[in-house]
C-alpha cells in the first residue's frame, strides 16, 4: 500500500470528501462523532502513507546507487 501513491492520494481525497459530506448532513451526535473519526483516520493515514512512500522510495534509490 505504501508504494501505491495514487491509492494514498485517493484515500486522502476520499477522506476530505467524506468530511464535507458529514458537514452537510443531519444525524445523531454519536453517529456523527464516529463518522468524523473515520474521516480523520482516512485523511491521516493517506498523509502518513505519502510521507512513508517518499521515505521508502528514497531509501530504495539510495541503496540502488551504492
C-alpha positions, 0 to 999 in steps of 0.5 A: 500500500505504501508504494501505491501513491495514487491509492494514498492520494485517493484515500486522502481525497476520499477522506476530505470528501467524506468530511464535507459530506458529514458537514452537510448532513443531519444525524445523531451526535454519536453517529456523527462523532464516529463518522468524523473519526473515520474521516480523520483516520482516512485523511491521516493515514493517506498523509502518513502513507505519502510521507512513508512512500517518499521515505521508502522510495528514497531509501530504495534509490539510495541503496540502488546507487551504492 
